[in-house]
Amino acid sequence: MTSTGLSIGEVARRTGLSVHALRLYERAGVLTGPVQRDAAGRRVYREWDVAWLGNCVLFRATGMPLAALAELARLVGEGPGNEAARLKLLRAHQERVADQMARLTECRVLIDAKVTAYEAHLAHGSSGDPWQPAPAV
């Protein structure tokens, strides 16, 4: 845009978020402060906004709800003095992510076992369905 800011299109390109998502994030309070506007009323973003939105993309990829992200943004936007509240929010999310990872590990073990079974089945030209237990004799 100019040396004073970035357009919404440029921020969309740099963050991988759509223009629609950026507007949604603004309405949901996910930015750490209000988005500035130029004389024509167009949004003007700062480099800080791009860096913050990069974090938001990662937080959302881990399942952080928009409400939690908005709360974190509010706390960061308030400035120093509320670090304990930020830490509490992040620890709660950290625990949710750890639980998700444990569940995904269980899923991966099942998938790996099934892939191995099908690979062996196909490599040996076996008959029957490797998913089903062998019939009792």
C-alpha positions as CSV (number, residue, x, y, z in Angstrom):
1,M,0.0,0.0,0.0
2,T,2.2,2.8,1.3
3,S,5.1,3.2,3.7
4,T,2.5,3.7,6.4
5,G,0.6,0.5,6.1
6,L,-0.6,-2.6,4.2
7,S,-3.8,-3.1,2.3
8,I,-6.2,-5.9,3.2
9,G,-5.2,-7.7,0.0
10,E,-1.5,-7.6,0.9
11,V,-2.2,-8.9,4.4
12,A,-4.4,-11.7,2.9
13,R,-1.5,-12.7,0.6
14,R,1.1,-12.6,3.4
15,T,-1.0,-14.5,6.0
16,G,-2.8,-16.9,3.8
17,L,-6.1,-15.7,5.2
18,S,-8.9,-14.6,2.9
19,V,-10.1,-11.0,2.8
20,H,-13.4,-12.4,4.2
21,A,-11.5,-14.1,7.1
22,L,-9.7,-10.9,7.9
23,R,-12.9,-9.0,8.1
24,L,-14.4,-11.7,10.3
25,Y,-11.4,-11.6,12.6
26,E,-11.7,-7.9,12.9
27,R,-15.4,-8.2,13.8
28,A,-14.7,-11.0,16.3
29,G,-12.0,-8.9,18.1
30,V,-9.1,-11.2,17.1
31,L,-6.8,-8.3,16.4
32,T,-5.0,-6.6,19.3
33,G,-6.5,-3.2,18.4
34,P,-8.7,-1.5,15.9
35,V,-7.6,-1.6,12.3
36,Q,-6.7,1.9,11.1
37,R,-8.4,3.4,8.1
38,D,-7.1,5.6,5.4
39,A,-8.8,8.8,4.2
40,A,-10.9,6.7,1.8
41,G,-12.0,4.4,4.6
42,R,-9.9,1.4,3.5
43,R,-8.3,-0.8,6.1
44,V,-4.6,-0.1,6.7
45,Y,-2.7,-2.8,8.5
46,R,0.7,-2.6,10.3
47,E,3.5,-5.1,10.2
48,W,2.6,-6.0,13.8
49,D,-0.9,-7.0,12.6
50,V,0.7,-9.4,10.0
51,A,2.9,-10.9,12.7
52,W,-0.1,-11.3,15.1
53,L,-2.2,-12.8,12.4
54,G,0.5,-15.3,11.7
55,N,0.2,-16.4,15.3
56,C,-3.6,-16.5,14.9
57,V,-3.4,-18.8,11.9
58,L,-1.3,-21.3,14.0
59,F,-3.5,-21.0,17.0
60,R,-6.6,-21.7,14.9
61,A,-4.9,-24.6,13.2
62,T,-4.6,-26.1,16.7
63,G,-8.2,-25.6,17.3
64,M,-8.2,-22.5,19.5
65,P,-11.7,-21.1,19.5
66,L,-12.2,-17.6,18.2
67,A,-13.5,-16.5,21.6
68,A,-10.2,-17.6,23.2
69,L,-8.2,-16.0,20.5
70,A,-10.2,-12.8,21.0
71,E,-9.6,-12.9,24.7
72,L,-5.8,-13.3,24.1
73,A,-5.9,-10.4,21.6
74,R,-7.7,-8.3,24.2
75,L,-5.1,-9.1,26.8
76,V,-2.2,-8.4,24.4
77,G,-3.8,-5.2,23.3
78,E,-4.0,-4.0,26.9
79,G,-0.2,-4.2,27.1
80,P,2.0,-5.2,30.1
81,G,0.6,-6.2,33.4
82,N,-1.7,-9.1,32.5
83,E,0.9,-11.8,31.6
84,A,-0.5,-14.2,34.2
85,A,-3.9,-14.1,32.5
86,R,-2.3,-14.7,29.1
87,L,-0.3,-17.6,30.5
88,K,-3.4,-19.2,32.0
89,L,-5.2,-19.0,28.7
90,L,-2.2,-20.4,26.8
91,R,-1.7,-23.2,29.3
92,A,-5.3,-24.3,28.9
93,H,-4.9,-24.4,25.2
94,Q,-1.6,-26.2,25.5
95,E,-3.4,-28.9,27.5
96,R,-6.1,-29.2,24.8
97,V,-3.5,-29.5,22.1
98,A,-1.6,-32.2,24.1
99,D,-4.9,-34.1,24.5
100,Q,-5.5,-33.8,20.7
101,M,-2.0,-35.0,20.0
102,A,-2.4,-38.1,22.2
103,R,-5.7,-38.9,20.5
104,L,-4.1,-38.5,17.1
105,T,-1.2,-40.7,18.1
106,E,-3.8,-43.5,18.9
107,C,-5.3,-43.0,15.5
108,R,-2.0,-43.1,13.8
109,V,-1.1,-46.4,15.5
110,L,-4.4,-47.9,14.1
111,I,-3.7,-46.5,10.7
112,D,-0.1,-47.8,10.7
113,A,-1.3,-51.3,11.7
114,K,-3.9,-51.4,8.9
115,V,-1.4,-50.1,6.3
116,T,1.1,-52.8,7.4
117,A,-1.6,-55.5,7.2
118,Y,-2.7,-54.4,3.7
119,E,0.8,-54.2,2.5
120,A,1.6,-57.7,3.7
121,H,-1.7,-59.0,2.3
122,L,-1.0,-57.6,-1.1
123,A,2.7,-58.6,-1.1
124,H,1.9,-62.2,-0.3
125,G,-1.1,-62.4,-2.6
126,S,-3.2,-63.6,0.3
127,S,-6.9,-64.3,0.0
128,G,-9.6,-63.0,2.3
129,D,-10.0,-59.6,3.8
130,P,-7.1,-58.4,6.0
131,W,-9.5,-56.2,7.9
132,Q,-11.6,-59.2,9.1
133,P,-10.3,-61.8,11.5
134,A,-9.5,-65.2,10.1
135,P,-12.5,-67.6,10.3
136,A,-12.3,-70.1,13.1
137,V,-11.5,-73.6,12.0
